[in-house]
Amino acid sequence: MPYSLEQFCEDARASLRKETGPAGLESLARYLEKLIVDADFVAEYLGPDKRSGAETIYIDPEFDFRVMAHTNRGASKNSPHCHGPSWVVYGMAINFVEMTEWERHDDGNVEGVAALVPTKKYTLREGEAHVYNEGVIHSLNRPLETRLVRVTGCDLDRTLRYRYDPEKGTVKVLEPAS
Protein backbone atom coordinates (compact mmCIF):
# COMPACT_ATOMS: atom_id res chain seq x y z
CA MET A 1 0.00 0.00 0.00
CA PRO A 2 1.44 3.43 -0.92
CA TYR A 3 2.66 5.61 1.93
CA SER A 4 3.35 9.29 1.25
CA LEU A 5 5.52 11.92 2.89
CA GLU A 6 2.31 13.67 3.99
CA GLN A 7 1.01 10.49 5.66
CA PHE A 8 4.36 9.97 7.39
CA CYS A 9 4.35 13.53 8.74
CA GLU A 10 0.79 13.15 10.06
CA ASP A 11 1.66 9.83 11.70
CA ALA A 12 4.92 11.21 13.15
CA ARG A 13 3.07 14.19 14.60
CA ALA A 14 0.43 11.89 16.13
CA SER A 15 3.20 9.76 17.69
CA LEU A 16 4.83 12.82 19.24
CA ARG A 17 1.49 14.12 20.53
CA LYS A 18 1.11 10.87 22.49
CA GLU A 19 4.73 10.68 23.70
CA THR A 20 7.68 12.99 22.98
CA GLY A 21 10.19 10.64 24.64
CA PRO A 22 11.76 7.37 23.51
CA ALA A 23 8.44 5.53 22.96
CA GLY A 24 7.17 8.27 20.65
CA LEU A 25 10.43 8.25 18.71
CA GLU A 26 10.32 4.47 18.30
CA SER A 27 6.80 4.83 16.92
CA LEU A 28 8.02 7.55 14.54
CA ALA A 29 10.85 5.22 13.42
CA ARG A 30 8.35 2.47 12.55
CA TYR A 31 6.46 4.96 10.35
CA LEU A 32 9.74 6.03 8.76
CA GLU A 33 10.36 2.40 7.84
CA LYS A 34 7.09 2.45 5.89
CA LEU A 35 8.11 5.64 4.09
CA ILE A 36 11.60 4.58 3.00
CA VAL A 37 10.29 1.48 1.22
CA ASP A 38 7.61 3.38 -0.71
CA ALA A 39 8.75 3.33 -4.36
CA ASP A 40 7.04 6.63 -5.25
CA PHE A 41 8.60 8.44 -2.28
CA VAL A 42 12.07 7.05 -3.03
CA ALA A 43 11.79 7.98 -6.72
CA GLU A 44 10.67 11.54 -5.95
CA TYR A 45 13.01 12.44 -3.09
CA LEU A 46 15.95 10.03 -3.41
CA GLY A 47 15.98 9.22 -7.11
CA PRO A 48 18.96 8.99 -9.45
CA ASP A 49 18.52 12.62 -10.57
CA LYS A 50 19.14 14.00 -7.06
CA ARG A 51 22.42 15.80 -6.40
CA SER A 52 24.67 14.65 -3.61
CA GLY A 53 23.82 16.27 -0.29
CA ALA A 54 20.90 16.83 2.04
CA GLU A 55 17.57 18.46 1.25
CA THR A 56 15.02 19.47 3.88
CA ILE A 57 11.70 18.22 2.53
CA TYR A 58 9.46 18.98 5.51
CA ILE A 59 9.43 21.17 8.63
CA ASP A 60 6.71 20.41 11.14
CA PRO A 61 4.84 23.52 12.34
CA GLU A 62 3.82 21.94 15.66
CA PHE A 63 6.93 20.04 16.83
CA ASP A 64 9.61 21.64 14.59
CA PHE A 65 10.97 18.25 13.50
CA ARG A 66 12.72 18.19 10.13
CA VAL A 67 12.59 15.50 7.45
CA MET A 68 15.69 15.48 5.27
CA ALA A 69 16.47 13.42 2.18
CA HIS A 70 20.18 12.53 1.97
CA THR A 71 21.87 11.48 -1.26
CA ASN A 72 25.46 10.32 -0.90
CA ARG A 73 26.92 9.68 -4.34
CA GLY A 74 30.09 7.96 -3.15
CA ALA A 75 31.62 6.20 -0.21
CA SER A 76 32.14 8.35 2.88
CA LYS A 77 32.88 8.02 6.55
CA ASN A 78 32.12 10.64 9.16
CA SER A 79 33.64 11.15 12.55
CA PRO A 80 31.73 10.47 15.76
CA HIS A 81 29.27 13.22 16.58
CA CYS A 82 26.16 13.96 18.56
CA HIS A 83 23.31 16.31 17.92
CA GLY A 84 23.40 17.83 21.39
CA PRO A 85 19.89 18.36 22.74
CA SER A 86 18.20 16.95 19.62
CA TRP A 87 17.15 13.43 18.81
CA VAL A 88 17.61 12.03 15.31
CA VAL A 89 16.15 9.06 13.44
CA TYR A 90 17.96 7.61 10.41
CA GLY A 91 16.05 5.55 7.84
CA MET A 92 17.98 3.64 5.17
CA ALA A 93 16.35 3.66 1.74
CA ILE A 94 19.10 2.48 -0.65
CA ASN A 95 22.13 0.30 0.21
CA PHE A 96 23.36 0.26 3.81
CA VAL A 97 25.40 2.16 6.36
CA GLU A 98 27.69 0.79 9.06
CA MET A 99 26.85 2.50 12.36
CA THR A 100 28.97 2.82 15.48
CA GLU A 101 27.76 4.14 18.82
CA TRP A 102 30.30 5.60 21.24
CA GLU A 103 30.56 6.52 24.93
CA ARG A 104 32.70 9.17 26.55
CA HIS A 105 35.09 7.79 29.14
CA ASP A 106 36.26 11.11 30.54
CA ASP A 107 34.56 13.58 32.84
CA GLY A 108 34.33 16.38 30.24
CA ASN A 109 36.18 18.82 32.50
CA VAL A 110 39.06 19.56 30.10
CA GLU A 111 37.97 21.75 27.19
CA GLY A 112 38.62 20.16 23.81
CA VAL A 113 39.47 16.74 25.27
CA ALA A 114 37.29 13.64 24.98
CA ALA A 115 38.09 9.96 25.42
CA LEU A 116 35.70 7.86 23.32
CA VAL A 117 35.16 4.12 23.28
CA PRO A 118 33.00 2.33 20.68
CA THR A 119 30.18 0.46 22.41
CA LYS A 120 28.03 -0.90 19.60
CA LYS A 121 28.52 -1.60 15.88
CA TYR A 122 25.81 -2.70 13.48
CA THR A 123 24.58 -2.32 9.93
CA LEU A 124 21.51 -0.24 9.12
CA ARG A 125 20.00 -1.91 6.05
CA GLU A 126 17.43 -0.90 3.47
CA GLY A 127 14.02 -0.48 5.06
CA GLU A 128 15.39 -0.09 8.60
CA ALA A 129 15.23 2.98 10.84
CA HIS A 130 17.08 3.65 14.08
CA VAL A 131 16.54 6.24 16.84
CA TYR A 132 19.41 8.18 18.41
CA ASN A 133 18.16 9.93 21.51
CA GLU A 134 19.54 13.25 22.70
CA GLY A 135 23.30 13.21 23.28
CA VAL A 136 23.97 9.77 21.75
CA ILE A 137 27.37 9.82 20.04
CA HIS A 138 27.40 7.94 16.74
CA SER A 139 29.27 7.70 13.45
CA LEU A 140 28.37 6.49 9.97
CA ASN A 141 30.48 4.61 7.45
CA ARG A 142 29.05 4.49 3.94
CA PRO A 143 31.15 2.06 1.86
CA LEU A 144 28.80 2.55 -1.11
CA GLU A 145 26.56 5.22 -2.57
CA THR A 146 23.57 5.59 -0.24
CA ARG A 147 20.17 7.22 0.07
CA LEU A 148 18.63 7.78 3.48
CA VAL A 149 16.09 9.90 5.30
CA ARG A 150 17.03 11.68 8.50
CA VAL A 151 14.40 13.10 10.85
CA THR A 152 15.72 15.55 13.44
CA GLY A 153 14.01 17.05 16.46
CA CYS A 154 14.90 20.62 15.45
CA ASP A 155 17.02 22.71 13.08
CA LEU A 156 20.47 21.29 13.78
CA ASP A 157 22.15 24.34 12.25
CA ARG A 158 20.76 26.33 15.17
CA THR A 159 21.72 23.77 17.82
CA LEU A 160 24.92 23.25 19.81
CA ARG A 161 26.48 19.99 18.61
CA TYR A 162 29.74 18.11 19.08
CA ARG A 163 32.19 16.38 16.73
CA TYR A 164 34.82 14.01 18.10
CA ASP A 165 38.18 12.63 16.96
CA PRO A 166 38.74 9.41 18.93
CA GLU A 167 42.28 8.94 17.59
CA LYS A 168 43.40 12.36 18.83
CA GLY A 169 41.14 12.30 21.89
CA THR A 170 39.53 15.62 21.02
CA VAL A 171 36.08 17.17 20.83
CA LYS A 172 35.05 20.20 18.82
CA VAL A 173 32.00 22.26 19.72
CA LEU A 174 29.90 23.13 16.67
CA GLU A 175 28.30 26.44 17.55
CA PRO A 176 24.79 27.22 16.31
CA ALA A 177 24.54 29.37 13.19
CA SER A 178 23.48 32.90 13.99
N, C-alpha and C positions, 0 to 999 in steps of 0.2 A: 504494500500500500504506500503511495507517495507520502512524503513528509517534507513540508516546506520550511524555509527559514522562518516565516511568519508563525507557523505552528510551533516550531521549536521555541521561539521567543515567548509566545503565550504560555507554553508549558513550563519554561524556565522561570518565568515570573510567578506563575502559580506555585511552583516548588518553593521559591524564596518567600512567598507570602506565608506559607505554612511553617517554614523553618529556614532561618538564614544561616544556621550553623552547618556542621558536617553532614547531617542527614539531608538537609535541603540541597547541598552541593552534590551529594551522591545521586539524588534524584535527578538533578540537572544533568549530571554526567550520563545517566541512562538515556535521557532524551537526546543528548548530543550523539550518542551511539546510533540512534535512529536517523539523525540528520546526515551523518557522515557516510552512510551507506546508500543514501538516496541519489540515484543516478542523475536526476535533473539538477539537484543542488550541486553535486560535484561538478557537473558539466558547466554550470553557470558561474560558480565562484572559484573553482579550482581547476578549470579546464586547461588544455594544452596552450591556449592563447594567452594565459595570464603571465605577466612579467614576474620575475623573481622578487620576493619581498612580502610584506604584510599589508593587507587592506582591511580597514575597519568597515564591516558591512552592516553593523547594527549597534546602536547605543540605546539602552533602555531608559526611558524617561522616569520610571519609578525607582529602580534600584541602581541605575548608572552602570550596570554591567555592560561590557563590550564584547561583541562577537567579531573575531578577526579571522580572515582567510589567509593562510600562509602558504606561499609557493616557494620552495627551495629547489632551484634548478640543478644544483650539484651537491656533492658530498660536503658536509660541514660539521664542525664540532664546536660547541660553545663551552665556556668555562662555567663552573658552578656559580649559581646566582639564586637570589630569592627576591620575591616581589614585595618585600617589606610587609605592610599591613594589609595587602590584598591577597585574596585567594586566586587561583588560576586552575582552569580545567583544560587539558589538552585532549583533542580527539583526532585520531589518525585516520585519514581518508585514503591515501595512496602510499604504498610501501610500508616502511616501519622506521621506528627510531629506537635507539638503545638509550634507556634512561638510567641515571644514577642518582640516588638520594644520598645526601651528606649530613653529617652532624659536626657542630663545632665542639672541639675538645679543649677550648681555652675559656677564660672567664670574660673575654671581651674588654678588659680594662686597658689594654695597650692599643692606642689608635693605630690603625693600619695593619694590625697583626691579627691573624686568624689561623688556628690549627684545625684543619678539616680531615675527617675520616669518612670514606665511603661506607654506607650502612646497608644499601640495598641496590641491586642491579637487576634490570629486567628489560624486556622488549615490549614496546607498545606497538601492537599490530593493527592492520587495517580493521576498522570497525570497532576499535576499543577506545575508551576514554578513561582518563585518570585525573583525580582531584589532587591538587597540592594546596593544602590549607595555608593560612597566613604564616609567613616566616619559614616555610619548608625550603631548604636549600636543595637544588636539583641541577642537573646538567643533561644536555641532549647531545647524542652523537648520531648524525645522519650519514650513514655510509653510502646512501644512494639519494637520488632526487626524491623529494617527498612533497606531499600536500597534507596539510593538517588544519584544523580549526582550533583556535585558542579563545576561550572565554575568560575574561578577567573581571574582577570585582569592581574595578574603577579604571580611570585613565592612568595607566602606568607612567606616562610621561610626566604626570603631575604628582607622582608618589615617590617617596624616599625608598630606594632599593639598594641592593648590595651585590657586588660581583667579587668573586674570590679566585685566588690563584693558589691551589693547594701545594704546588711544587715550591713556590717561594714563601708560602705561609703568610700571604697578605690578603687584605680585604680593601676594596675600594667602595666608597660611598657614592652612589649615583644620585645626585641632587635632583629634585623636581625641576622641570622646565618652568621658567617664569613667564 
